[in-house]
Amino acid sequence: MVRRRVTLADGNGVHVENALPSMADAQHLSVALRRAGILGAGRVRDVVIDHARTTVLSRIVRLRLLYDGAAVDAPPTVIFKTNLPARAGALWQAGRQEVAFYTQVAPLTPSRLVPRCFDALWDAQAHTWYLVLEDLTDSHVIATPWPLPPTLEQCACIIQARAHFHAQWWDDARLGTVIGTWTEPDAMHSYLHTLAERFMRFADRLGDSLDGERRALYERFFAAAPGLMARYYAHRHLTIVHGDAHVWNTFLPRDGSDQGVRFFDWDCWRVDVGTDDLAYMMALHWYPDLRKRYEPSLLDCYHEALAAHGVQGYDRQALEEDYRLSVLWHMTTPVWQAANDIPPVIWWNNFERIMLAVDDLGCRELLA
């Protein structure tokens, strides 16, 4: 009989029964690990749940694997990530993009900047999905508990690794064709129309908390948005962006080295301007005092790292302009989050911070 154990986050040894789905049983994992080239003639004999937790959008389980036969290179643990049944009918189908990333992008990314994926599946009909990922629990750590920001040194490590990833896909000929798709003007027009409607519901939800000046700024933004897309439509100096690039979606090595950073939670990746990830990390998640102290040096760090990894013809001024435009676009992120039932503790604070960043960086000028 397969043993299944859940260990509470506080370390108490409380044991409960928690059935695993078939794609995480011993037979399925044996096939997956053998296909990944790390199991050989051995087989998974038993699967034990070490720890399970639920996030806003998914269920993440650490599985301990017991083997029979030759399994020298096989991992003792893996991470099993899957959908939440309660969100099956949500506007945004979590998991589809992340499975696409690990099956299409990750295998073509030269450096190891993401966890290794051993198995992945998206079922379009059932809207179910799962991933079997490398477990980095023992070797890596998230820098700080959410929502505390990391140190400047830790942020620099994250930014350098982000630049490394961006540089590897910078203006790659496969972007928009083999990898990802280009958003055409008609599709963008439809998206902006839908987003404007969602903003009206967002504004109604906020009521008097949204003053007339901010409401008018959003109205100006939606009127100007088709023109602001010219930067994207040029299809120049674009890359693969993470799309959910806050610092808590990054694993840093436990040994404190600046090598071995790993980025995870790739469900919002797309082809776009690299500064979208930087603005998401800093302008959307940091209050003005911290952002003003960290922002200039981290933008310098990013630009220097891009150049070090071979990006040419993209000067510091172009980076600055792109960053301000990305900050302006991120005004829409809290609207999108609220529409997709992300908890208010997330989107409300993001809304306040991004509006402050828009003012601090003079982003309103881009609407002229």
N, C-alpha and C positions, 0 to 999 in steps of 0.2 A: 504493500500500500504506500502511495506517495505521501510523504510528510509535507505539511504546509504550515509555516510559522510566520506570524507577524510580530515584529518587535517594535514596541512603541518608540517614538522619537526620543523620549526621555530615558530610554535604556531599560525600562522595567521589563522583566521577562514574562510578559503576559502572552499566552498562547491561545489563538483562536483559529477555527477552521476558516479557510478562505480559498475557495476553489479557483484554480487557474484555468484560463481558456485553453482550448486545444493547441493553439499556435505557440503556447509557452510550455507545453508538456515535454517530457524527456524525448519522445520519438521525434517530434517536430524540431526541437533544438539540435538534436543529433544531426539531422539532415542539413539544417541551416549552417551549423559550424563546420560540417564536413565540406559543404559547398564553398564556404569561405576559406577553405584550405588550412584550417587550424586544428582539426580534430584527427585526421588520419583514420586508422582502422578502429579507433575506440568508439565508445558511444556514451551518451548521457544516460546514467542509470536512474538518477533521482533529481528532482527539482525542489528546492526549499525556498520559501519566501523569507528573506532576511528582513526586509523593511518595505512598507508600502505607504504612499502618500498621494493625496489628491490635490492638484493645482486648480486654477480657475478653469482650465481648458482640457486637462488630461489626467490620467492616472499613471503614476510612475512607480515601478516595483523593482527592487533589487533582488535578483534571483541568485541563489547559491547552487552550483551545479556539482553533482557527484558523478564520477565516471567509472566505467569499466574498460579495461583494455588500454591500448596505447593512446595517451592523451597528454603528452608532455607539454605541448604548446597551447593546449586548450585553456580558456580563461576559467578561473575558479568562480567568478561571479559575472553576471551581465545585467544590464538595465533593460527592462521591458517597459515600453511606453505605449499607451493605447488610449482610445477615446473614452469620453464620459457619455454613457447612454442618455443622460439627461439633456445633453446639448446636441442630440442628433438632428433636431429640427431648427437649429440656430441659423441666423442669416449667414454667418461665416462658418464654413465647415472646417474645423481644425483638423490637422493631420495630412490633408491632401498635399499641400505644398511641401511639408517637411519630408514626406515620403519621396516626393519628386526630387528634393534636394539630395537626399542620401542615395538615390538610385541614379541620378543624372549628373549632378554637379560634383559631389564629393569624390567619386572615383576619378574625375578628371582634374582635381585640384592637386598640384604637385606636392605641396608641403602639407605636413600633418597639423592643420589648424582646426580640425574638427574631430570629434570622437569617431572611431571606426564603427561602421554599421555592418552587422552580420546578417540581418534579415529585415525586410520591410515590405509592407503591403497596404495598398489603398483599395478598398472595395467601393466603387462608385455607386453601385446599386443600393448597397446597404448603408453607405456612409459610415463605414467602420474602417479602422486602420490600426496598424501597430508597427513598432520598431523594436529591434533587438540591437542594443548599442553596447559598445565598450564601456566598462565600469571604471570610472576615474576616481572613485571615492577615496581610495587609499593614497593616490599620488597627487591629487589636485584638491583645490578648495575654492569656494566663492569668497571673494575678498572680505565682504562685510555682510551682516544681516540687512535685508531690505528694511527701510529705505536709506540706511546710512551710506554715505559716499566713501569710496576707498581713498587712500592717500594719493598725493600727486604722483609719487613714484609708481604706485600700482596702476594708476590711470595711464601713465606714460607707457607702461608695458602693454596695456590693453590697446592703446592707440597705435603703437608700433606694429602689433600683431594684426590689427585691423587694416592698417596700410599695406602690410604684406599680403593679406588675402585680396584686398582690392587690386593691388598691383598685378597679381597673378591673372586677374580676369580683365584688366584695363583694356578697353577697346578690342577685346578678343573678337575675331571674325565670326565665332560661333554664337555670339550674343544675339538674341532676338530671333534666331533661326533654329539652330540645334539646341541651344541652351536658353530657356525662357522665351518669351514672345515680346514683340514690340506692341505697345499700346497705340492703336491708330486713332486719328482725330475723332472719328464717329463714336468709337467706344469711350474715349475720354469725355466727349460731350455728354453721353448718356450717364457716365459715372458722376460727372460734376452736377448734372441735374438731380440725380438721386441724392447726392451728398447735400445739395442745397435744401432738398426736402427734409432730410434728416436733421439739418441744422435748425430748421423751423421747429421741429419737435424738441430738439435740444434746448432751444431758446424758451419754448413754452415750459419746459421742465424746470429751467432755472428761474423763470419769472423775474422778479425784481432783482435777483442776484446778478443778472446780466444787464449792465447799464446801456443806455442808448448809444454811447460812443463805441462800445465794443460791438454791439449789434450792427452799427453802421459800418464798422471795419470789416466785418464778415461779408456784408452785402457788397462792399467795394471789392473784396477779395474774389468773390464768386463772379463778379462782372469782369474782373481782370484775368481770371485764371486761364482762359484759352490762350491769351497772349503770353502768359508766363510759361506755357508749355513749349515755347520756342526753344528754350535751352535743351529740353529733352529731345525734341524732334530733330535736332541737329545730329543726334546719334554720334556724338564726339565726346571723348573723356567721360565715358560711362563704364560701369562695372557691375558686378553682382553685389547687391547690398543685402544685409541681414534683415532689415525691416523691423526688428524688435531689439535693437542694439543697446539696451541698457546694461549696466555693468554687472548685473546679477545673472545675466545669460553668458557669463564668461567664467571658465575655470582657470585659476592660476596655479602653477606648481607649488606644492607644499614646501619644497626646499628653498623657496624664495628666489629662484633663478628667473631670468627674463626670457628664458627659452621654454617652449612647451605649453604656451597659452592655447586653450581650446575654446572655441565658440560653439554653443549649443542652442536648441530651440529655434530651428530654421523655418518655422511655418509661415513666415511673412516675407521670405526672400523674393527678390525680383531684379530685373535689370534697370538700373537708375543711376543717379548721381551719387558718388561716394559720400558726399557731405550729408546726405540724408541720415546716414548712420551716426555721424558725429553730432548732428543737431539733436537726434533722438537721445543720444547718451547724455549730452550736456544741457542743452537749452530746455528740453522737455522735463528733465529730472532733477535739475539743480536750481536752487534759489539764487538770486542775483549775487550775493556776496561771494559765495563759493565759485560760481560760474565766472565772475569777472576776474577772480584770482587765477583760476586754472585755465580758462579758455584760450588766451593768447599763446601760452607756451605749448599747450597740447595741439593747437592748430599748427604751430611751427614744427612740432615733433612729427605730426602726421605728414606734412609736406616733405620734410627731410627724409622720412622713411619711404615715401613714394619714390622719390628720386633715387634713393639707395637701391630700390628694387626695380629700377629700370624705366619708370614712367618719365616721359620727356614731353616738353612743350606745354606744361601745365604749371604756370608760375604761381607765386604766393598770392598775388592779387586775384587771379582767377579762383583760387581756393576760397579767398575771403568772400568774393561775390557769390559763389555757389553756396557757401555756408549761410549767408544771410537769406538767400532764396529758400534754402531748405528749412530754415527756422520759420519763415513765413508759411510755407506749405504745411508745417506741423501744427498750425492752428487747427487743421482739420482732424488731427489725430484724436483729441478728446471726444470730438463729435462722433467719429467712427467707433471709438471704444464704448461710448454710452449706448449707441445704437445696437451694439453686439453684446449687451448685458455684462460688460466688464464692471466690477464693483465701483461705486462712486468714490471710494477712498483712493482709487487709482486715477480715474479720469478727472475728478474734480481738482486734485492737486496738479495734475499735468496741465489742465486748462489754465490755472492761475500762473504757473511757472512759464508756460510758453507765451502767454500774453505779456508778461514782464520782459521776456527776452525780445519779443517783437519790438517793444518800445525802446529797450536799451540799445539794440543794434540798428535802429533806424530803418526797420524793414518796411514801414509804411511808405517810404520813398519809392519802393519798387512797384507800388500800385499807381504811380503817377503816369 
